[in-house]
Amino acid sequence: MSQHVLNAGVRELSNKGAVNALRREGKIPAVIYNRQGKTVSLVLDATEFGKATKGVSESTIVKLVVGKDSYSCLIKDRQLDWLKGTIKHVDFFEVESGVAMRAKVPVHVLGTAVGVREGGILEHPVHEIEVESLPKDMPEKFDIDVSDLKANHSIHVRDIKVGKGVKVLTPEDQVVVLVKYAKGEAVAAEAAPAAAPEAPAAEAK
């Protein structure tokens, strides 16, 4: 799988004042942690982070370069400042070669379903599937071609092809994509019996 490279520096101070100062300078405070509970405080350049992690999901391995050291990581959390549209903090999780890991892999829908062209509505209730695998086998995404999907048909988790060494943790009977027939009500209305005509008014005597 492809790997994104991101540079970072060691963050010496972690108090509120120092963290706010970094943000004003266009930096992002971050931390990397591992299974043993070890943590390293980092500082990232906000512009570089945005470019290097464009399109990155929770299952994408990022090579984090810190001076002479480097870490293979997953981005586990991004704290956002919704008012300013900026990232306040990033959490990285270090993955270890040969040690299985869990992650949520995004599902991408490709094509236009037959059922949609016939008037149906495509629904996509599941956008991520949780899997477990070694870091080298972890998929970045699952592509699902819905071109042949007819109205009132669906694609389940069990229908998605995964690579060797990848174990799916999401329930296999979970519906990922389906097409509902939007014209159902119209068809039902046409099939209903027509209302009986009103009886003619009695003639006045």
Secondary structure, 3 states (H helix, E strand, C coil): CCCEEEEEEECCCCCHHHHHHHHHCCEEEEEEECCCCCEEEEEEEHHHHHHHCCCCCCCCCEEEEECCEEEEEEEEEEEEECCCCEEEEEEEEECCCCCCEEEEEEEEEECCCHHHHCCCEEECCCCEEEEEECHHHCCCCEEEECCCCCCCCEEEHHHCCCCCCCEECCCCCCEEEEEECCCHHHHHHHHCCCCCCCCCCCCCC
